[in-house]
């Protein structure tokens, strides 16, 4: 049995199972939508890891939110027929963390249209299923080297949700996404929400970077107490780093860029420079991370 609204449909059988499994325990909603900032495909990798073995709870009406002409779905032509139409999807799945706690995962394409209606619908789902904390995860491109520990920036609707650790960024004005809008609206309505943004080396922003996804899962565990097993990512993370080492050996120019980034990173870590220096590429005039993000979003739009 399902219950439908103009914007989404709930599988009531799965909903009942969720209520029984939660049994009064707090439920976490993990948000990882494609189409906004997701350097290194961090959110995509995290959601794919989290929803293994999950059940579909909510299916959103993509026709209400997606611009099909700007992001045309794929279809296969074979033997004089069109088959395998890949319809766009926005959904909430019911999974569980490594300790068995209920975990909802909102994944799929970021809406093009009706952001406020979408956010209102997500808020209704949060209230219905007793979500105690909403966590959005994604990657942001930054001038950091892959040879140093990855940096994460945490945002939240309450200060006490943010770990007591140094911040690498100050005030920025940047393009908004649905995940940011959702966090703002949840804070306004008294719901707890946080965002985990992993700083991905800008030269790796367009490819899947598993080490950044593992860093996001580690921060999710530390900051929110939600443990998603990263073992499925570890082999590919090692392979990615091995491939990078080979490329550095083959290209002195790339190795020089990485060395410069290492120097910047180490200087900042030692406290001899301001944190906003991380937003600079070597030799780049200006220090605005927002410009880096604008370029990344423009590159995504061209794909």
C-alpha atoms as one frame of an Amber mdcrd trajectory, in Angstrom:
protein
   0.000   0.000   0.000   1.216   3.487  -0.787   0.230   6.980   0.253   0.664
   9.669  -2.386   0.877  13.454  -2.360   1.371  15.662  -5.434   5.120  15.592
  -4.788   5.974  12.179  -3.380   4.697   8.695  -2.613   5.337   6.747   0.602
   5.456   2.960   0.709   3.349   2.394   3.820   4.575  -1.168   4.373   8.176
   0.050   4.514   7.064   2.980   6.670   5.531   0.608   9.212   8.700  -1.483
   9.262  10.720   1.669   9.903   8.521   2.661  12.825   8.885  -0.785  14.352
  12.661  -0.876  13.817  13.145   2.582  15.279  11.142   1.714  18.401  11.637
   5.169  19.822  15.320   5.417  18.826  16.414   8.609  17.038  16.497   8.381
  13.249  19.148  10.133  11.125  18.551  11.401   7.594  21.595  11.419   5.312
  21.302  13.783   2.333  23.449  13.293  -0.780  21.942  14.818  -3.922  23.665
  14.936  -7.313  23.983  18.134  -9.317  25.243  20.679  -6.797  28.745  20.742
  -5.327  30.032  17.207  -5.091  33.724  17.353  -5.886  35.216  13.895  -5.935
  31.654  12.523  -6.046  31.843  12.338  -2.256  28.099  12.439  -1.638  27.425
   9.928  -4.400  30.000   7.477  -3.030  28.695   7.850   0.515  25.056   7.350
  -0.461  25.891   4.352  -2.668  27.708   2.815   0.298  24.939   3.571   2.763
  22.011   2.236   0.692  23.396  -1.251   0.059  20.508  -3.568   0.968  18.163
  -0.634   1.638  14.409  -0.434   0.959  12.609   2.353  -0.878  10.506   4.449
   1.508   9.732   7.605  -0.461   9.699   8.244  -4.204   9.490  11.871  -5.291
   7.607  12.906  -8.423  10.556  13.844 -10.620   8.279  15.591 -13.125   7.621
  18.276 -10.497  11.279  18.999  -9.796  13.569  18.064 -12.707  14.333  19.959
 -15.919  14.599  17.056 -18.352  16.052  19.181 -21.159  18.971  20.441 -19.082
  19.751  16.950 -17.759  18.433  14.601 -20.405  17.885  11.007 -19.232  19.717
   8.198 -21.017  17.993   5.717 -23.289  19.351   2.760 -25.261  18.713   2.059
 -28.940  19.317  -1.573 -29.850  18.036  -3.734 -32.693  15.539  -1.151 -33.982
  14.077  -0.481 -30.526  14.484   2.054 -27.756  14.856   0.366 -24.377  16.228
   0.918 -20.885  14.996   4.458 -20.366  16.767   5.744 -17.261  14.152   7.935
 -15.612  15.445  10.614 -13.234  15.064   9.707  -9.595  14.821  11.407  -6.221
  14.131   9.052  -3.341  14.481   8.263   0.344  15.669   4.764   1.219  15.647
   3.046   4.595  19.032   1.620   5.528  20.843   0.966   8.788  24.213   1.994
  10.105  26.807  -0.556  11.204  25.234  -0.687  14.683  21.744  -1.372  13.340
  20.326   2.108  13.954  17.780   3.247  11.341  19.280   5.482   8.670  17.289
   7.282   5.991  19.139   8.292   2.822  17.827  11.046   0.525  19.575  10.596
  -2.821  19.154  11.196  -6.535  19.161  14.406  -8.548  19.034  17.827  -6.953
  15.750  19.505  -7.970  15.909  22.156 -10.664  12.499  23.595  -9.787  10.334
  24.312  -6.726  13.063  24.226  -4.116  10.819  25.528  -1.361   8.116  22.958
  -2.099  10.745  20.221  -2.146  12.198  21.393   1.165   8.706  21.546   2.665
   8.095  17.966   1.513  11.385  16.776   3.036  10.523  18.563   6.299   7.184
  16.736   6.361   8.984  13.409   5.939  11.419  14.368   8.714   8.570  15.141
  11.092   6.539  12.058  10.200   9.389   9.605  10.811  10.888  11.286  13.834
  14.198  12.280  12.263  16.378  13.716  15.020  19.284  14.860  12.845  19.690
  15.603   9.139  23.226  15.407   7.726  24.160  16.558   4.216  27.454  15.301
   2.776  29.295  16.551  -0.282  32.726  17.507  -1.602  34.037  20.973  -2.408
  37.015  21.700  -4.694  39.921  23.343  -2.886  43.633  24.011  -3.331  44.802
  21.188  -1.103  47.173  18.319  -1.939  46.112  14.684  -1.909  49.281  13.891
   0.043  48.028  15.552   3.247  45.141  14.711   5.602  41.805  15.752   4.136
  40.058  18.763   5.632  36.345  18.923   6.401  34.160  21.941   7.042  31.160
  21.422   9.311  28.053  23.599   9.278  25.073  23.204  11.588  21.859  24.757
  12.795  23.248  24.925  16.359  26.768  25.743  17.504  26.921  22.781  19.868
  26.502  20.398  16.920  29.832  21.567  15.496  32.962  19.781  16.755  35.443
  21.918  18.649  38.126  22.092  15.984  39.783  24.875  13.961  37.829  26.274
  11.026  39.625  26.568   7.700  37.142  28.988   6.175  35.779  32.390   7.117
  32.761  34.125   5.590  31.939  33.208   1.995  29.148  34.131  -0.391  28.657
  31.227  -2.782  26.009  29.639  -5.027  23.270  28.005  -2.991  22.010  24.463
  -3.330  18.966  22.615  -2.094  21.039  21.044   0.697  21.956  24.517   2.017
  18.372  25.704   1.714  17.151  22.621   3.577  19.581  23.263   6.428  18.419
  26.883   6.725  14.732  25.935   6.767  15.293  23.126   9.272  17.076  25.536
  11.585  14.232  28.023  11.292  11.738  25.320  12.283  13.765  24.077  15.243
  15.147  20.877  13.688  18.783  19.812  14.037  20.816  19.657  10.839  24.461
  19.693   9.840  26.551  19.637   6.703  29.847  17.855   6.139  31.903  19.257
   3.265  35.153  17.483   2.416  37.821  19.629   0.750  38.837  17.680  -2.353
  42.012  18.559  -4.291  40.804  20.697  -7.171  42.718  18.581  -9.688  40.624
  15.564  -8.597  37.259  17.325  -8.355  35.707  15.824 -11.482  36.489  12.180
 -10.720  35.415   9.788  -7.997  37.849  10.191  -5.091  37.232   7.427  -2.579
  39.638   8.718   0.128  37.422  11.808   0.457  34.308   9.643   0.859  36.055
   7.659   3.603  36.979  10.943   5.312  33.320  12.005   5.131  32.179   8.749
   6.724  34.774   9.151   9.470  33.515  12.666  10.207  29.901  11.414  10.119
  30.831   8.930  12.839  32.700  11.508  14.928  30.222  14.376  14.616  26.886
  12.559  14.422  27.527   9.128  15.921  26.420   7.423  12.694  28.756   4.632
  11.610  28.575   3.527   7.978  31.082   0.773   7.189  33.692   2.202   4.775
  35.288  -1.151   3.931  33.644  -1.240   0.492  35.552   1.932  -0.435  38.956
   1.059   0.968  40.295  -1.056  -1.896  39.376   1.528  -4.535  40.818   4.283
  -2.313  44.193   2.509  -2.238  44.043   2.048  -6.002  43.257   5.734  -6.520
  46.250   6.823  -4.451  48.516   4.335  -6.231  47.422   5.739  -9.593  48.121
   9.281  -8.397  51.628   8.301  -7.327  52.276   6.875 -10.786  51.036  10.044
 -12.452  53.297  12.189 -10.290  56.288  10.102 -11.299  55.373  10.487 -14.964
  54.675  14.236 -14.861  57.162  16.614 -13.200  54.802  19.553 -13.828  51.992
  17.963 -11.812  54.463  16.972  -9.107  55.585  20.609  -8.868  52.001  21.795
  -8.377  51.455  19.224  -5.631  54.687  20.277  -3.915  53.527  23.899  -3.935
  50.186  22.897  -2.445  51.967  20.885   0.231  53.931  23.985   1.200  50.779
  26.076   1.477  49.030  23.397   3.496  51.941  22.950   5.901  52.308  26.694
   6.401  48.653  27.020   7.315  48.789  24.020   9.632  51.708  25.563  11.470
  49.738  28.761  12.005  51.932  31.002   9.853  49.198  32.025   7.439  45.491
  32.762   7.432  43.131  29.912   6.624  41.722  31.572   3.507  45.021  30.953
   1.738  43.745  27.431   1.117  41.326  28.821  -1.414  44.154  29.950  -3.686
  45.636  27.942  -6.495  49.376  28.341  -6.953  49.888  31.683  -8.717  46.165
  32.422  -8.802  45.274  36.050  -8.245  42.505  36.338  -5.710  41.488  34.306
  -2.730  37.806  33.658  -3.140  36.646  30.066  -2.803  33.294  31.162  -4.209
  34.975  31.691  -7.601  36.359  28.149  -7.444  32.902  26.804  -6.698  31.357
  28.867  -9.483  33.803  27.334 -11.960  33.105  23.849 -10.697  29.351  24.317
 -11.077  29.831  25.744 -14.576  31.954  22.741 -15.565  29.246  20.400 -14.287
  26.630  22.216 -16.320  28.644  21.658 -19.501  28.682  17.856 -19.080
